[in-house]
Amino acid sequence: MQITTTQTGLAVQQNTHPLLAKQVKYEDENVVFEAIKAALAISFAHLNAKKLDAKDMDFLANEVTDAIIEKYPGIRISEIKTAFAKGIRGEYGEYFGLSVVTFDNFVKSYIFSPERANLGKTVPALEAPTMPTSHVMFETAKSNVVEAFRSFQNKTKTFERIALTAYNFLDSIKLITFSNQEKWDFVDEAKVELKGMLDNQKVIETRPAERKKLSSTINELANNGCKDQVINVSKALALKSLFECILLEERDLANEIEQQRSLFIKLLKESMEDRKDA
């Protein structure tokens, strides 16, 4: 795409440049899943390959989605489609069958391709960002919590990525009402959960150096270390507990958050005034 120097041309460039789109780590996981599922179907169709039944296609799409979000969180949906299209045409070398590994390799090859490197050089300069209004900041934070709640209900991995931000916002507007004892209980539970996660990683890890690192982290945890990790996990557990209560009591989470709008704006204003005085 040719970069123009006019304001209109720049606006078009900014709106259409692939690298200015939202990264998959910030997309709704269901949106990424549906896009990848569609791209997989197109790949099978273009190769005239045997069509998978709905169950197998969903399984493949789920596996590919999880792999891409975990390994290539900075990629965009449009780039995934490009990687698949080029991959099935042999532009990244020979491949055998259409599997999770195959599509993973397509994306990996695209990420490290000269084409992608050159694409990064054509990203237009963005206008200096303006400070969002307090109401916009509130709406963004509220939307994030609602998304976390939806992810919790649907049991998707999006919850894990945004739980900490959601908890901190709810805590700031006084909607986290657990007692100190309850919070310490979540900390104790977090230590157990974190150790289990580390133990499982160690079991499947085959690289000696990585196994050694995991053993060191497990020992540190046993000696009351890894405090940041423990706190983050405890907040995610507390958020799950809060969401479970909201579901059981059939409460309107969005409305409860809305009731705290004035408090959020008041606290934000006080924070900004404190920074000016500092």
Residue pairs with C-beta under 8 A, 6 or more apart in sequence:
1 13
1 16
1 17
1 122
3 9
3 10
3 13
3 122
3 124
4 10
4 12
4 13
10 124
13 124
14 20
14 124
14 126
17 122
17 123
17 124
18 76
18 78
18 79
18 82
18 119
19 76
19 119
19 120
19 123
20 123
20 124
20 126
21 76
21 77
21 78
22 76
23 73
23 74
23 75
23 76
24 32
24 68
24 69
24 72
24 73
24 74
24 75
24 76
24 77
24 80
25 69
25 73
25 74
25 161
27 77
28 147
28 158
29 65
29 69
29 151
29 156
29 157
29 158
30 154
30 156
31 77
32 65
32 68
32 69
32 77
33 61
33 62
33 65
35 77
35 80
35 81
36 61
36 64
36 65
36 68
36 80
37 57
37 58
37 61
39 80
39 81
39 84
39 85
40 57
40 60
40 61
40 64
40 84
40 98
40 103
41 57
42 81
42 84
42 85
43 49
43 84
43 85
43 87
43 88
43 98
43 103
44 50
44 51
44 52
44 98
45 51
46 85
46 88
47 88
47 98
49 98
52 60
60 99
60 100
63 100
64 100
64 103
64 104
66 157
67 100
67 104
68 75
68 80
68 104
68 107
69 157
71 104
71 107
71 108
72 107
72 108
72 111
75 107
75 111
79 110
79 116
80 107
82 110
83 106
83 107
83 109
83 110
83 111
84 103
84 106
86 92
86 106
86 110
87 95
87 102
87 103
87 105
87 106
87 109
87 110
88 98
88 106
92 105
92 106
92 109
92 110
92 113
93 109
95 102
95 105
95 106
96 102
110 116
132 140
134 264
134 265
134 268
134 269
135 261
135 265
137 264
137 268
138 261
138 264
138 265
141 165
141 169
141 264
142 169
142 254
142 257
142 258
144 162
144 165
144 166
144 169
145 166
145 169
145 170
145 253
145 257
146 253
146 254
146 257
147 158
147 162
148 158
148 159
148 162
148 163
148 166
148 239
148 243
149 166
149 243
149 246
149 253
151 157
151 158
151 159
151 162
152 159
152 239
152 240
152 243
153 243
153 247
159 236
160 236
163 235
163 236
163 239
163 240
164 232
164 235
164 236
166 239
167 176
167 235
167 236
167 238
167 239
168 235
170 176
170 239
170 242
170 257
172 264
172 267
173 257
173 260
173 263
173 264
173 267
174 260
174 263
175 242
175 256
175 257
175 260
176 238
176 242
178 186
178 238
178 241
178 242
182 238
183 234
183 238
186 234
186 235
186 237
186 238
186 241
187 230
187 231
187 234
189 234
189 237
190 230
190 231
190 233
190 234
190 236
190 237
191 221
191 230
193 233
193 237
194 221
194 226
194 229
194 230
194 233
195 218
195 221
195 222
198 214
198 217
198 218
198 221
199 218
201 214
202 211
202 214
202 215
202 218
205 211
205 214
217 226
220 226
221 229
221 230
243 253
245 251
246 253
